[in-house]
Amino acid sequence: MSLMSTADLEERIQRVISDLREETTVPGRYGAPCPLHQRMAQTGTPAVSVGVIENFDVAWTRGFGTLAAGAEPVAATTPFQCGSLSKPVFALAVMKLAESGAVDLDADVNDYLTSWRVPANDGWQPRVSLRHLLSHTAGTTVHGFAGYPASGPWPTVPQVLAGAPPANNQAVVVDVLPGTQCRYSGGGTTIAQQVVVDVTGTLFPDLMRTLVLDPVGMTDSGFEQPPPATVATRAARSHPWNGTETQGGYHVYPEMAAAGLWSTAADLARLGVEVVRALRGQPSKLGLSPQTLSSMLRPQLPNQEAGQEFIGLGWFCSGKEETFRFWHHGWNHGYVATMLMLPAIGKGVVVLVNSNQGWMLRGEIADAVVRENGWPTLKETPPIGDIAPDIAYAGTYESPNGRLRVASDGNRLLVTFALQPALAVYPAAAGAFSARAINLQLRFAGADPARPSELTVVTGSKTELFKRAD
């Protein structure tokens, strides 16, 4: 743990949990500061657990609320289902197998699979690798999994992959050319799960404990589905919506690599520390080389660029230098989670929530931690610049669906759409403007830089091109 007086640490924690700001759909706009307990009540969320990393060490961990209504208090060592946070933890195990030579990341997984095989279609047999599967570039189907009631029945992994009863998903198949695009696929991760089981001949939870959990000291974590009684009796219970507890306390996920991890804020913060230390070449319990870990945080497709968002091997990545971060979110029946790491500066945050309705809390808490600790701003807010005085933006623009009027007003423009009052937009970049009132952006273009002839309007999910009419 980092060195800080108990009083100073408690003050810092209190400032974080008193400063949750609800994010809106308008970039850069947030609600008024609100305490965590109030946001939990508003979102039907009984339990939250948080871990914060500073200076390449765990700074603090804390639990808030109760396991369920009227139940025991939550601690930083309370297990939650982590949903898709399982995927990057699993990817670390695959990289250890690759380092030892047990698997080749670029080999055809059908060379390893014995209990199920990637199916052919119309006589075409796709070639899929572990690299494809870990980076979601295999072209495999099935985005995610719903889980199964605690009372059962539960399918085997081959049944899940085949989409055979009692599995509740469609069969996992390849329907896009592997290695050509990124498309998130929990089905692909489940193929990778079966690969490592078939290669090692070891039960998946035991394999994960040997390769990752035990070396890092994640003593309150496990991939057992359903969980053993020692975990289930201490766990935060599932609450999908309106604070209603799931019958049986949780759903069961045979797709353990994709969604089966039970863990705690303290254990995941500990894992984050070991990863960023290993990336720096410092002693780490994880047992992976800096080169191997760095390879997980690189684009895996030719058209992906560092700095923009991409999926590496198991992790989402974005940013450059001190704002470079890797992360993953999780969503299971009645649970959401997030883990965010900034490896260059040794900082990170873990948030676990036992409510789907409280999904926004993970981002609100992470943002409060960023503000409190003065971390680099991670969310892009359109900067306000100056309008170039020699560019004639003003005029009338038309599209097949209507027309709008642009007028200059000091260091902003006023845009008037049909049947609407004039809307102010502000310069954000060369030729681009953003509104503060709603989620709307303008981009001017044309052959004459001094007199734009085209105007692209982006509002919500709609993009429309207007041509100058005057």
QUIKA-V996719 format. One line per field, one symbol per residue. psi: psi as a letter, one per 40 degrees, with the letter a starting at -180 (. if undefined). A space follows every 10 residues. Layout:
# QUIKA-V996719
psi: ???
This chain:
# QUIKA-V996719
psi: iihiiddddd ddddddeefh hhiiehhehi iihiiddddd ddefhdhiii hhhhffihdi iiihaidihe aiiiieehhi hebeeddddd ddddddddde edihdeihde edhdeiihii hfehhihhid ddddefeeei agdaieiiid eaihiidddd defiieieii ihiheihied ihhhhddddd dddddddddd fihddddddd dddddefgee iiehhiiidd ddeeihihgd ifehhhhedi ihgdgdddee hhaidddddd ddddddddde eihiedfiid dddddefiie ideihidihi hbgdiiiiii beehiiiiii hiheiiiihh hgddefiiih hhhfhddfde dddddddddd ddefiihehh hhihaihhee hgdiahiiie eaiihhiigb fiihhhihei ihhhiihdih eiiiiddigh iihiiidhde gheihhhhhb ehhhhiihe.
